Amino acid sequence: MTTTVSNNTRTVVVPIEWAEPPPAAIGRSGGPLKFADFADALRANPGRWAVLSRGIKSSGLAGSVAHANLAAFRPKGSFEGVSRKAADGKGFDIYVRYVGIADDES
């Protein structure tokens, strides 16, 4: 499919494939576990660390959890996320725990 795009100086036809993304998966296996399911399991086990992902290329997922950039890990401050270099030296392992909601945020 193509779409015509115009601005003040020109008009072009741009090929675009419109598609909804598939659900996000966790870990290398690409399994069906979603962030919401993972977060719910942590809420049922407050204070306990769990591995969210192993051997990923970037440690940024830990920050996304800690800063509540992902809806499943809101409100901000209710989850902690940290990264550690993977044991095999290839990528990072991401650890997450639920610490609860501060009294002033509930």
C-alpha positions, 0 to 999 in steps of 0.5 A, spaced: 500 500 500 502 507 498 500 513 501 501 520 498 504 525 503 505 533 501 508 538 504 509 545 502 514 544 496 513 537 494 508 531 494 511 524 494 508 517 494 511 513 500 510 505 501 507 504 508 505 497 511 500 498 516 500 493 522 499 492 529 505 490 533 504 483 536 504 482 544 511 483 547 514 477 550 520 476 555 526 473 555 530 470 549 525 464 549 520 469 546 515 466 550 508 468 551 509 471 558 507 479 558 510 484 563 503 485 566 503 477 568 510 478 571 509 484 575 502 481 578 507 475 580 512 480 583 506 483 587 504 477 590 511 476 593 513 483 595 521 484 596 523 478 592 528 479 586 526 475 580 529 475 573 526 479 568 530 477 562 537 474 561 543 476 556 539 482 553 544 487 549 542 493 553 541 494 560 536 499 559 530 495 561 532 495 568 531 503 568 524 502 564 522 498 570 525 503 575 522 509 572 515 506 571 516 507 563 512 500 562 505 501 565 505 494 568 510 497 573 506 503 575 506 507 580 513 509 579 517 507 585 513 501 587 518 496 583 526 496 583 530 494 577 537 493 576 542 490 571 548 485 572 553 483 567 551 476 565 555 470 567 557 468 561 559 476 559 554 476 553 549 482 555 546 483 561 541 480 566 535 484 569 532 483 576 526 486 578 522 486 585 516 489 588 517 494 594 510 496 595 507 503 594 509 509 598 503 511 603 503 518 600 502 515 593 496 510 595 
